[in-house]
Amino acid sequence: MRIGYGWDSHEFKSGIPLKIGGLTLPHDKGLAGHSDGDVLLHALTDALLGAVAAGDIGSYFPPTDKKWKGADSVIFLKEALRQVERAGFRVSNVDSTLILAEPKIGPHAKRLQAQVAKLLKIPANAVGIKAKTPEGMGTDNAAIAHVAVLLEEAKRLVREKKARGKKARRKN
């Protein structure tokens, strides 16, 4: 097993859509960033890359490269998943915490959970989405995401599945 941790933050800015977890959420401001500013997917990407010691999001998608200006962060996540698979692992579960004053995440949590699960190709009940307000932190004009991931060795999962199948056949 491998554990990865990632975090990201971006300031709110008028005139751009708010992207979190690969979804566009209704809000009067979006998150400023070189790409689409999706703090949740950026933190998740770093957590995945870190779990397999494959660098960080900036080493694959440098903010100095104009190619990534305004890019959809799903691209970053897909590359991180390729690195995880290349290393012989797969995602077991994800736990995340978003810290932002607004918008409230509660009304969107189930959709975010389903979207992140779909992107990672894991069950929705393996994705935790939580949100907190930044009371007294002075970060009301920013969104912050913390993400932890657990990876399991892909070969081990295949061996366990085969063993369960053999055990079930012996019972019959």
N, CA, C and O of each residue as an XYZ file, in Angstrom:
688
protein
N       0.834     -1.186      0.000
C       0.000      0.000      0.000
C       0.877      1.247      0.000
O       2.010      1.227      0.479
N       0.337      2.320     -0.540
C       1.003      3.613     -0.551
C      -0.009      4.676     -0.125
O      -1.197      4.581     -0.432
N       0.480      5.678      0.579
C      -0.346      6.815      0.977
C       0.222      8.060      0.315
O       1.438      8.245      0.261
N      -0.664      8.911     -0.188
C      -0.245     10.174     -0.772
C      -1.026     11.319     -0.166
O      -2.176     11.154      0.242
N      -0.398     12.480     -0.109
C      -1.049     13.665      0.434
C      -0.788     14.840     -0.502
O       0.327     15.013     -0.994
N      -1.799     15.629     -0.740
C      -1.641     16.820     -1.563
C      -2.512     17.946     -1.053
O      -3.542     17.724     -0.417
N      -2.081     19.142     -1.341
C      -2.913     20.311     -1.011
C      -2.685     21.377     -2.057
O      -1.656     21.406     -2.733
N      -3.675     22.260     -2.177
C      -3.569     23.357     -3.130
C      -4.439     24.499     -2.635
O      -5.346     24.300     -1.827
N      -4.153     25.692     -3.126
C      -4.970     26.863     -2.798
C      -4.951     27.830     -3.969
O      -3.961     27.932     -4.694
N      -6.051     28.531     -4.140
C      -6.163     29.573     -5.156
C      -7.084     30.671     -4.636
O      -8.005     30.415     -3.860
N      -6.822     31.883     -5.074
C      -7.671     33.018     -4.717
C      -8.874     33.100     -5.652
O      -8.807     32.704     -6.816
N      -9.967     33.621     -5.118
C     -11.148     33.866     -5.933
C     -10.924     35.100     -6.810
O     -10.238     36.047     -6.426
N     -11.527     35.053     -8.001
C     -11.405     36.160     -8.953
C     -12.719     36.273     -9.722
O     -13.299     35.261    -10.116
N     -13.177     37.473     -9.932
C     -14.404     37.701    -10.703
C     -14.171     37.403    -12.181
O     -13.054     37.510    -12.688
N     -15.244     37.028    -12.851
C     -15.199     36.873    -14.300
C     -14.755     35.519    -14.815
O     -14.612     35.345    -16.025
N     -14.535     34.557    -13.936
C     -14.171     33.210    -14.374
C     -15.066     32.192    -13.659
O     -15.514     32.442    -12.540
N     -15.329     31.040    -14.303
C     -16.181     30.037    -13.664
C     -15.466     29.359    -12.488
O     -14.240     29.253    -12.465
N     -16.250     28.913    -11.531
C     -15.710     28.185    -10.380
C     -15.687     26.699    -10.692
O     -16.732     26.061    -10.820
N     -14.478     26.154    -10.812
C     -14.299     24.728    -11.070
C     -13.767     24.071     -9.798
O     -12.731     24.467     -9.266
N     -14.489     23.067     -9.325
C     -14.040     22.260     -8.191
C     -14.404     20.815     -8.476
O     -15.555     20.509     -8.786
N     -13.429     19.930     -8.373
C     -13.669     18.510     -8.578
C     -14.098     18.144     -9.981
O     -14.760     17.128    -10.190
N     -13.721     18.971    -10.946
C     -14.098     18.702    -12.329
C     -15.490     19.194    -12.682
O     -15.945     18.992    -13.808
N     -16.176     19.836    -11.745
C     -17.505     20.386    -11.991
C     -17.456     21.909    -11.962
O     -16.596     22.495    -11.304
N     -18.364     22.537    -12.664
C     -18.537     23.976    -12.574
C     -19.651     24.227    -11.573
O     -20.790     23.807    -11.778
N     -19.312     24.920    -10.479
C     -20.287     25.211     -9.433
C     -20.801     26.643     -9.579
O     -20.048     27.528     -9.986
N     -22.066     26.879     -9.256
C     -22.600     28.233     -9.356
C     -22.005     29.142     -8.280
O     -22.117     28.863     -7.086
N     -21.379     30.219     -8.715
C     -20.808     31.206     -7.802
C     -20.424     32.426     -8.621
O     -20.170     32.311     -9.820
N     -20.377     33.592     -7.991
C     -20.069     34.817     -8.726
C     -18.583     34.994     -9.020
O     -18.204     35.904     -9.756
N     -17.742     34.136     -8.454
C     -16.303     34.193     -8.707
C     -15.777     32.781     -8.928
O     -16.352     31.802     -8.454
N     -14.671     32.702     -9.657
C     -13.976     31.437     -9.845
C     -12.625     31.497     -9.169
O     -12.304     32.475     -8.494
N     -11.840     30.461     -9.345
C     -10.515     30.404     -8.726
C      -9.441     30.706     -9.757
O      -9.349     30.051    -10.795
N      -8.636     31.706     -9.450
C      -7.569     32.125    -10.353
C      -6.420     31.134    -10.270
O      -5.989     30.747     -9.184
N      -5.946     30.743    -11.406
C      -4.804     29.836    -11.485
C      -4.311     29.827    -12.906
O      -4.968     30.365    -13.798
N      -3.160     29.221    -13.132
C      -2.652     29.155    -14.493
C      -3.579     28.297    -15.345
O      -3.833     28.614    -16.507
N      -4.084     27.206    -14.763
C      -5.047     26.358    -15.469
C      -6.442     26.836    -15.083
O      -6.685     28.041    -15.021
N      -7.363     25.908    -14.822
C      -8.725     26.296    -14.441
C      -8.877     26.548    -12.938
O      -9.972     26.867    -12.473
N      -7.780     26.405    -12.170
C      -7.804     26.711    -10.742
C      -8.534     25.703     -9.874
O      -8.887     26.021     -8.738
N      -8.770     24.506    -10.369
C      -9.520     23.482     -9.630
C      -8.677     22.946     -8.467
O      -7.890     22.014     -8.638
N      -8.851     23.543     -7.291
C      -8.021     23.185     -6.132
C      -8.150     21.713     -5.752
O      -7.168     21.091     -5.348
N      -9.344     21.155     -5.876
C      -9.538     19.752     -5.483
C      -8.774     18.814     -6.414
O      -8.075     17.915     -5.947
N      -8.900     19.014     -7.714
C      -8.175     18.134     -8.642
C      -6.671     18.361     -8.589
O      -5.901     17.424     -8.795
N      -6.240     19.590     -8.317
C      -4.800     19.854     -8.190
C      -4.232     19.125     -6.969
O      -3.177     18.497     -7.055
N      -4.925     19.208     -5.844
C      -4.461     18.525     -4.631
C      -4.498     17.012     -4.820
O      -3.598     16.306     -4.367
N      -5.533     16.515     -5.486
C      -5.649     15.079     -5.752
C      -4.527     14.612     -6.678
O      -3.948     13.546     -6.467
N      -4.225     15.398     -7.688
C      -3.129     15.066     -8.604
C      -1.806     14.965     -7.846
O      -1.051     14.011     -8.037
N      -1.528     15.935     -6.998
C      -0.292     15.893     -6.206
C      -0.274     14.709     -5.246
O       0.776     14.100     -5.044
N      -1.405     14.377     -4.657
C      -1.462     13.232     -3.741
C      -1.149     11.933     -4.480
O      -0.403     11.092     -3.978
N      -1.716     11.774     -5.662
C      -1.470     10.562     -6.453
C      -0.009     10.471     -6.883
O       0.623      9.422     -6.751
N       0.517     11.571     -7.395
C       1.918     11.572     -7.826
C       2.850     11.329     -6.645
O       3.823     10.585     -6.764
N       2.561     11.947     -5.517
C       3.395     11.769     -4.336
C       3.382     10.345     -3.815
O       4.399      9.847     -3.332
N       2.228      9.685     -3.910
C       2.120      8.311     -3.411
C       3.035      7.346     -4.154
O       3.462      6.337     -3.592
N       3.338      7.651     -5.412
C       4.228      6.784     -6.191
C       5.572      7.457     -6.460
O       6.318      7.040     -7.346
N       5.871      8.498     -5.689
C       7.145      9.226     -5.776
C       7.456      9.652     -7.213
O       8.568      9.471     -7.710
N       6.428     10.228     -7.870
C       6.575     10.616     -9.275
C       6.595     12.129     -9.470
O       6.221     12.622    -10.534
N       7.026     12.861     -8.460
C       7.105     14.310     -8.608
C       5.823     14.998     -8.185
O       5.065     14.489     -7.359
N       5.595     16.174     -8.772
C       4.395     16.923     -8.435
C       3.774     17.494     -9.708
O       4.337     17.372    -10.796
N       2.630     18.106     -9.558
C       1.876     18.617    -10.697
C       2.702     19.596    -11.538
O       2.602     19.605    -12.765
N       3.512     20.413    -10.875
C       4.325     21.404    -11.586
C       5.418     20.797    -12.437
O       5.844     21.409    -13.417
N       5.884     19.602    -12.087
C       6.925     18.970    -12.900
C       6.358     18.408    -14.206
O       7.099     18.218    -15.170
N       5.055     18.142    -14.243
C       4.407     17.642    -15.462
C       3.759     18.780    -16.251
O       3.753     18.774    -17.482
N       3.218     19.751    -15.523
C       2.458     20.838    -16.132
C       2.924     22.171    -15.559
O       2.200     22.793    -14.781
N       4.118     22.617    -15.931
C       4.679     23.837    -15.341
C       3.813     25.069    -15.612
O       3.348     25.268    -16.734
N       3.599     25.889    -14.589
C       2.796     27.092    -14.786
C       3.467     28.112    -15.706
O       2.827     29.071    -16.138
N       4.727     27.912    -16.003
C       5.435     28.802    -16.929
C       5.163     28.434    -18.389
O       5.494     29.201    -19.293
N       4.560     27.264    -18.623
C       4.275     26.803    -19.982
C       2.893     27.311    -20.405
O       1.884     26.937    -19.808
N       2.848     28.149    -21.418
C       1.591     28.738    -21.888
C       0.605     27.684    -22.376
O      -0.598     27.936    -22.452
N       1.115     26.511    -22.703
C       0.274     25.406    -23.175
C      -0.813     25.058    -22.155
O      -1.900     24.618    -22.528
N      -0.516     25.256    -20.868
C      -1.440     24.843    -19.814
C      -2.327     25.978    -19.314
O      -3.114     25.780    -18.388
N      -2.213     27.161    -19.907
C      -3.036     28.305    -19.502
C      -4.511     27.972    -19.731
O      -4.922     27.698    -20.859
N      -5.291     27.996    -18.674
C      -6.722     27.713    -18.762
C      -7.072     26.249    -18.947
O      -8.237     25.924    -19.173
N      -6.092     25.355    -18.856
C      -6.326     23.927    -19.107
C      -7.297     23.318    -18.106
O      -7.372     23.739    -16.951
N      -8.031     22.329    -18.566
C      -8.940     21.555    -17.724
C      -8.096     20.647    -16.828
O      -7.292     19.859    -17.325
N      -8.274     20.754    -15.527
C      -7.466     19.983    -14.578
C      -7.695     18.486    -14.653
O      -6.913     17.721    -14.089
N      -8.737     18.049    -15.329
C      -8.953     16.615    -15.534
C      -7.759     16.024    -16.291
O      -7.393     14.870    -16.068
N      -7.160     16.804    -17.175
C      -5.964     16.367    -17.908
C      -4.848     16.017    -16.921
O      -4.162     15.008    -17.085
N      -4.674     16.845    -15.911
C      -3.618     16.632    -14.916
C      -3.888     15.354    -14.126
O      -2.987     14.550    -13.886
N      -5.142     15.188    -13.731
C      -5.522     14.003    -12.951
C      -5.305     12.726    -13.759
O      -4.817     11.729    -13.227
N      -5.665     12.753    -15.035
C      -5.482     11.564    -15.880
C      -4.008     11.186    -16.002
O      -3.670     10.002    -16.013
N      -3.132     12.182    -16.094
C      -1.696     11.886    -16.150
C      -1.226     11.278    -14.837
O      -0.430     10.339    -14.843
N      -1.707     11.798    -13.711
C      -1.338     11.236    -12.410
C      -1.811      9.787    -12.305
O      -1.094      8.940    -11.773
N      -2.996      9.498    -12.802
C      -3.492      8.115    -12.782
C      -2.623      7.208    -13.649
O      -2.378      6.056    -13.291
N      -2.157      7.721    -14.786
C      -1.242      6.930    -15.625
C       0.036      6.597    -14.855
O       0.543      5.478    -14.942
N       0.546      7.553    -14.113
C       1.762      7.320    -13.330
C       1.501      6.286    -12.224
O       2.351      5.437    -11.955
N       0.349      6.359    -11.599
C      -0.033      5.389    -10.558
C      -0.101      3.988    -11.161
O       0.450      3.041    -10.601
N      -0.776      3.857    -12.301
C      -0.898      2.557    -12.969
C       0.458      2.050    -13.434
O       0.751      0.861    -13.307
N       1.291      2.939    -13.973
C       2.626      2.563    -14.426
C       3.458      2.000    -13.268
O       4.284      1.107    -13.459
N       3.228      2.529    -12.080
C       3.958      2.069    -10.891
C       3.358      0.780    -10.316
O       3.889      0.233     -9.349
N       2.266      0.294    -10.895
C       1.674     -0.962    -10.454
C       0.655     -0.824     -9.332
O       0.425     -1.771     -8.579
N       0.050      0.340     -9.218
C      -0.925      0.577     -8.147
C      -2.255      1.020     -8.722
O      -2.367      1.368     -9.897
N      -3.255      0.997     -7.864
C      -4.561      1.549     -8.194
C      -5.139      2.222     -6.969
O      -4.775      1.902     -5.838
N      -6.037      3.148     -7.201
C      -6.615      3.937     -6.108
C      -7.587      3.074     -5.313
O      -8.480      2.436     -5.871
N      -7.392      3.071     -4.001
C      -8.305      2.362     -3.104
C      -9.348      3.329     -2.551
O     -10.547      3.061     -2.618
N      -8.889      4.449     -2.008
C      -9.839      5.464     -1.554
C      -9.176      6.829     -1.464
O      -7.952      6.956     -1.499
N     -10.027      7.847     -1.348
C      -9.612      9.243     -1.301
C     -10.388      9.925     -0.189
O     -11.581      9.678     -0.011
N      -9.709     10.784      0.559
C     -10.390     11.620      1.536
C      -9.948     13.054      1.294
O      -8.755     13.329      1.167
N     -10.907     13.963      1.231
C     -10.570     15.355      0.940
C     -11.314     16.300      1.870
O     -12.407     16.008      2.356
N     -10.680     17.442      2.097
C     -11.309     18.531      2.839
C     -11.095     19.821      2.065
O      -9.964     20.190      1.749
N     -12.181     20.492      1.770
C     -12.144     21.801      1.127
C     -12.334     22.848      2.211
O     -13.184     22.694      3.088
N     -11.548     23.909      2.151
C     -11.668     25.005      3.113
C     -11.965     26.262      2.314
O     -11.118     26.752      1.567
N     -13.187     26.782      2.479
C     -13.593     27.984      1.782
C     -14.819     28.589      2.459
O     -15.659     27.874      3.006
N     -14.906     29.907      2.415
C     -16.020     30.604      3.044
C     -17.313     30.400      2.257
O     -18.381     30.196      2.835
N     -17.199     30.457      0.946
C     -18.347     30.233      0.081
C     -17.863     29.854     -1.299
O     -16.738     30.193     -1.665
N     -18.670     29.170     -2.068
C     -20.031     28.745     -1.772
C     -20.038     27.561     -0.808
O     -19.014     26.910     -0.602
N     -21.174     27.298     -0.236
C     -21.317     26.133      0.626
C     -21.183     24.882     -0.245
O     -21.792     24.792     -1.311
N     -20.401     23.943      0.208
C     -20.145     22.728     -0.565
C     -21.201     21.654     -0.308
O     -21.443     20.804     -1.165
N     -21.828     21.688      0.861
C     -22.831     20.679      1.219
C     -23.822     20.352      0.122
O     -24.030     19.173     -0.166
N     -24.446     21.344     -0.507
C     -25.418     21.052     -1.566
C     -24.807     20.387     -2.805
O     -25.531     19.819     -3.623
N     -23.505     20.453     -2.943
C     -22.831     19.904     -4.125
C     -22.001     18.654     -3.811
O     -21.438     18.038     -4.716
N     -21.925     18.282     -2.538
C     -21.003     17.223     -2.101
C     -21.243     15.894     -2.803
O     -20.286     15.239     -3.217
N     -22.482     15.486     -2.944
C     -22.765     14.187     -3.588
C     -22.366     14.190     -5.058
O     -21.839     13.199     -5.562
N     -22.616     15.307     -5.750
C     -22.201     15.409     -7.156
C     -20.687     15.409     -7.277
O     -20.133     14.776     -8.176
N     -20.012     16.119     -6.369
C     -18.542     16.130     -6.364
C     -18.004     14.731     -6.104
O     -17.073     14.279     -6.770
N     -18.596     14.055     -5.134
C     -18.180     12.693     -4.798
C     -18.322     11.776     -6.009
O     -17.409     11.017     -6.333
N     -19.468     11.850     -6.672
C     -19.709     11.004     -7.848
C     -18.739     11.341     -8.985
O     -18.239     10.440     -9.658
N     -18.475     12.622     -9.201
C     -17.573     13.029    -10.278
C     -16.139     12.576    -10.022
O     -15.486     12.051    -10.924
N     -15.648     12.772     -8.812
C     -14.281     12.354     -8.490
C     -14.165     10.832     -8.595
O     -13.173     10.315     -9.110
N     -15.177     10.120     -8.107
C     -15.172      8.658     -8.212
C     -15.126      8.219     -9.674
O     -14.378      7.308    -10.028
N     -15.919      8.863    -10.513
C     -15.943      8.538    -11.943
C     -14.567      8.776    -12.569
O     -14.070      7.939    -13.323
N     -13.958      9.916    -12.253
C     -12.636     10.232    -12.809
C     -11.581      9.213    -12.372
O     -10.684      8.873    -13.143
N     -11.693      8.727    -11.130
C     -10.716      7.776    -10.589
C     -11.072      6.317    -10.872
O     -10.274      5.415    -10.617
N     -12.285      6.094    -11.404
C     -12.772      4.744    -11.694
C     -12.855      3.896    -10.428
O     -12.434      2.739    -10.408
N     -13.408      4.495     -9.370
C     -13.619      3.792     -8.100
C     -15.046      4.063     -7.644
O     -15.682      4.992     -8.142
N     -15.562      3.268     -6.704
C     -16.921      3.504     -6.211
C     -17.027      4.839     -5.467
O     -16.070      5.290     -4.839
N     -18.190      5.452     -5.548
C     -18.404      6.740     -4.877
C     -18.199      6.632     -3.372
O     -17.770      7.596     -2.737
N     -18.500      5.470     -2.791
C     -18.314      5.331     -1.340
C     -16.848      5.205     -0.936
O     -16.535      5.022      0.240
N     -15.950      5.305     -1.919
C     -14.513      5.311     -1.631
C     -13.935      6.727     -1.760
O     -12.717      6.907     -1.756
N     -14.820      7.731     -1.874
C     -14.395      9.124     -2.023
C     -15.049      9.959     -0.926
O     -16.273     10.065     -0.857
N     -14.219     10.545     -0.077
C     -14.724     11.431      0.961
C     -14.594     12.880      0.523
O     -13.522     13.320      0.108
N     -15.690     13.618      0.620
C     -15.699     15.051      0.301
C     -16.236     15.768      1.539
O     -17.384     15.567      1.935
N     -15.403     16.596      2.139
C     -15.817     17.370      3.303
C     -15.476     18.830      3.050
O     -14.630     19.145      2.213
N     -16.142     19.718      3.782
C     -15.832     21.137      3.645
C     -15.896     21.812      5.003
O     -16.694     21.446      5.865
N     -15.044     22.797      5.170
C     -14.968     23.598      6.395
C     -14.892     25.063      5.995
O     -14.434     25.399      4.903
N     -15.344     25.922      6.886
C     -15.173     27.353      6.651
C     -13.883     27.802      7.334
O     -13.491     27.238      8.356
N     -13.226     28.809      6.776
C     -11.922     29.238      7.307
C     -12.044     30.270      8.432
O     -11.424     31.332      8.377
N     -12.828     29.957      9.429
C     -13.099     30.911     10.501
C     -11.811     31.399     11.162
O     -11.045     30.620     11.729
N     -11.597     32.715     11.072
C     -10.457     33.327     11.729
C      -9.117     33.107     11.059
O      -8.088     33.496     11.612
N      -9.096     32.499      9.892
C      -7.829     32.218      9.212
C      -7.408     33.336      8.263
O      -6.260     33.373      7.821
N      -8.327     34.244      7.946
C      -8.003     35.317      7.025
C      -7.900     34.873      5.581
O      -7.238     35.527      4.775
N      -8.549     33.766      5.245
C      -8.475     33.244      3.880
C      -9.845     33.229      3.209
O     -10.121     32.355      2.387
N     -10.696     34.180      3.550
C     -12.049     34.204      3.000
C     -12.088     34.400      1.490
O     -13.094     34.068      0.863
N     -11.033     34.925      0.889
C     -11.004     35.135     -0.553
C     -10.218     34.039     -1.273
O      -9.710     34.246     -2.375
N     -10.128     32.879     -0.639
C      -9.390     31.767     -1.244
C     -10.104     30.451     -0.972
O     -10.945     30.348     -0.079
N      -9.748     29.460     -1.758
C     -10.197     28.091     -1.523
C      -8.948     27.236     -1.349
O      -7.960     27.395     -2.066
N      -9.017     26.335     -0.390
C      -7.897     25.445     -0.073
C      -8.424     24.015     -0.099
O      -9.542     23.753      0.344
N      -7.631     23.104     -0.611
C      -8.011     21.687     -0.617
C      -6.879     20.848     -0.044
O      -5.710     21.044     -0.376
N      -7.247     19.912      0.821
C      -6.327     18.908      1.363
C      -6.860     17.544      0.925
O      -8.056     17.276      1.038
N      -5.975     16.689      0.427
C      -6.396     15.377     -0.061
C      -5.411     14.308      0.391
O      -4.197     14.488      0.307
N      -5.954     13.192      0.873
C      -5.155     12.002      1.176
C      -5.680     10.866      0.302
O      -6.888     10.714      0.121
N      -4.758     10.073     -0.237
C      -5.149      8.917     -1.047
C      -4.469      7.664     -0.507
O      -3.370      7.712      0.045
N      -5.148      6.560     -0.683
C      -4.581      5.256     -0.369
C      -4.545      4.464     -1.664
O      -5.562      4.308     -2.339
N      -3.369      3.968     -2.001
C      -3.205      3.137     -3.188
C      -2.924      1.714     -2.752
O      -2.287      1.482     -1.725
N      -3.400      0.767     -3.536
C      -3.083     -0.637     -3.312
C      -2.360     -1.173     -4.534
O      -2.592     -0.746     -5.665
N      -1.491     -2.110     -4.271
C      -0.765     -2.732     -5.369
C      -1.761     -3.454     -6.270
O      -2.529     -4.287     -5.787
N      -1.765     -3.159     -7.544
C      -2.731     -3.740     -8.476
C      -2.591     -5.255     -8.553
O      -3.596     -5.961     -8.622
N      -1.369     -5.763     -8.542
C      -1.144     -7.205     -8.617
C      -1.732     -7.918     -7.414
O      -2.290     -9.008     -7.544
N      -1.608     -7.303     -6.233
C      -2.136     -7.903     -5.019
C      -3.654     -8.042     -5.113
O      -4.214     -9.057     -4.698
N      -4.311     -7.037     -5.652
C      -5.759     -7.090     -5.779
C      -6.182     -8.203     -6.724
O      -7.175     -8.886     -6.471
N      -5.438     -8.394     -7.812
C      -5.736     -9.473     -8.754
C      -5.542    -10.826     -8.073
O      -6.373    -11.722     -8.225
N      -4.432    -10.982     -7.312
C      -4.186    -12.244     -6.595
C      -5.302    -12.540     -5.598
O      -5.759    -13.679     -5.501
N      -5.742    -11.529     -4.860
C      -6.812    -11.725     -3.873
C      -8.122    -12.119     -4.541
O      -8.850    -12.968     -4.026
N      -8.425    -11.514     -5.675
C      -9.647    -11.838     -6.398
C      -9.606    -13.288     -6.879
O     -10.600    -14.007     -6.781
N      -8.447    -13.717     -7.400
C      -8.293    -15.106     -7.844
C      -8.442    -16.064     -6.672
O      -9.088    -17.106     -6.794
N      -7.844    -15.713     -5.535
C      -7.932    -16.568     -4.341
C      -9.374    -16.694     -3.866
O      -9.802    -17.781     -3.477
N     -10.124    -15.606     -3.891
C     -11.539    -15.663     -3.496
C     -12.318    -16.560     -4.449
O     -13.191    -17.316     -4.020
N     -12.006    -16.479     -5.747
C     -12.677    -17.318     -6.744
C     -12.393    -18.794     -6.512
O     -13.299    -19.624     -6.600
N     -11.132    -19.129     -6.214
C     -10.765    -20.518     -5.942
C     -11.471    -21.026     -4.689
O     -11.958    -22.156     -4.658
N     -11.523    -20.194     -3.669
C     -12.180    -20.556     -2.414
C     -13.671    -20.810     -2.643
O     -14.234    -21.762     -2.104
N     -14.295    -19.964     -3.436
C     -15.726    -20.128     -3.742
C     -15.974    -21.405     -4.536
O     -16.963    -22.099     -4.300
N     -15.077    -21.721     -5.483
C     -15.234    -22.958     -6.268
C     -15.078    -24.192     -5.397
O     -15.775    -25.186     -5.602
N     -14.159    -24.141     -4.415
C     -13.950    -25.283     -3.501
C     -15.202    -25.536     -2.658
O     -15.517    -26.686     -2.352
N     -15.910    -24.482     -2.285
C     -17.117    -24.625     -1.478
C     -18.231    -25.304     -2.260
O     -19.072    -25.993     -1.684
N     -18.234    -25.109     -3.567
C     -19.303    -25.675     -4.420
C     -18.933    -27.068     -4.734
O     -19.670    -27.759     -5.437
